[in-house]
Amino acid sequence: MANTSSAKKAHRVELRRRVFNARRAKAMRDAVKDVTKSKDVKNLPQAQQAIDKALKRGLIKKNTASRMKSRLARTVTAK
């Protein structure tokens, strides 16, 4: 357990951020799953937006986001 007051505060902040990050990661996974299962072009912008938000917050790296978006686009456009 944290001893100093600054470490206790940092722990509280971490717990708060964890909730937001988990929510954003879940939204990203759900959006990607929707596109993958439906293979519908209408869902693609929402999934790409969710990936971009996860990238902006640092949940995933730049190349990972790029790879995910590319694969989604390929999945949707494949006949």
C-alpha positions as CSV (number, residue, x, y, z in Angstrom):
1,M,0.0,0.0,0.0
2,A,1.1,3.5,-0.7
3,N,2.7,5.4,2.2
4,T,3.0,9.0,1.1
5,S,0.0,11.2,0.4
6,S,1.1,11.8,-3.2
7,A,1.4,8.0,-3.8
8,K,-2.1,7.6,-2.4
9,K,-3.5,10.2,-4.7
10,A,-1.7,8.7,-7.7
11,H,-3.3,5.4,-6.8
12,R,-6.8,7.0,-6.7
13,V,-6.2,8.6,-10.0
14,E,-5.0,5.3,-11.5
15,L,-8.2,3.6,-10.4
16,R,-10.3,6.3,-11.9
17,R,-8.4,6.2,-15.2
18,R,-8.6,2.4,-15.3
19,V,-12.4,2.6,-15.5
20,F,-12.4,5.0,-18.4
21,N,-9.7,3.0,-20.2
22,A,-11.5,-0.2,-19.7
23,R,-14.7,1.4,-21.0
24,R,-12.9,2.7,-24.1
25,A,-11.2,-0.6,-24.8
26,K,-14.5,-2.5,-24.5
27,A,-16.2,-0.1,-26.9
28,M,-13.3,-0.6,-29.3
29,R,-13.5,-4.4,-29.1
30,D,-17.3,-4.3,-29.5
31,A,-17.2,-2.0,-32.5
32,V,-14.5,-4.1,-34.2
33,K,-16.5,-7.3,-33.5
34,D,-19.7,-5.7,-35.0
35,V,-17.9,-4.9,-38.2
36,T,-16.2,-8.3,-38.3
37,K,-19.4,-10.3,-37.8
38,S,-21.7,-8.2,-40.0
39,K,-19.2,-7.3,-42.7
40,D,-21.3,-4.1,-43.2
41,V,-19.7,-0.9,-44.5
42,K,-22.1,1.2,-42.3
43,N,-20.4,0.1,-39.1
44,L,-16.9,0.7,-40.3
45,P,-16.7,4.5,-39.4
46,Q,-17.8,3.8,-35.8
47,A,-15.1,1.1,-35.4
48,Q,-12.4,3.3,-36.9
49,Q,-13.4,6.1,-34.6
50,A,-13.3,3.8,-31.6
51,I,-9.8,2.6,-32.6
52,D,-8.7,6.3,-33.0
53,K,-10.0,7.1,-29.6
54,A,-8.1,4.2,-28.1
55,L,-5.0,5.3,-29.9
56,K,-5.4,8.9,-28.7
57,R,-5.6,7.7,-25.0
58,G,-2.6,5.4,-25.4
59,L,-4.5,2.1,-25.1
60,I,-3.0,0.8,-28.3
61,K,0.0,1.8,-30.4
62,K,0.0,3.7,-33.7
63,N,0.9,0.7,-35.8
64,T,-1.6,-1.5,-34.0
65,A,-4.4,1.0,-34.8
66,S,-3.3,1.3,-38.4
67,R,-3.2,-2.5,-38.7
68,M,-6.6,-3.0,-37.2
69,K,-8.2,-0.3,-39.4
70,S,-6.6,-1.8,-42.5
71,R,-7.8,-5.3,-41.7
72,L,-11.3,-4.1,-41.0
73,A,-11.4,-2.3,-44.3
74,R,-10.2,-5.4,-46.1
75,T,-12.7,-7.5,-44.3
76,V,-15.6,-5.2,-45.3
77,T,-14.6,-4.8,-48.9
78,A,-13.7,-8.5,-49.5
79,K,-16.2,-10.3,-51.7
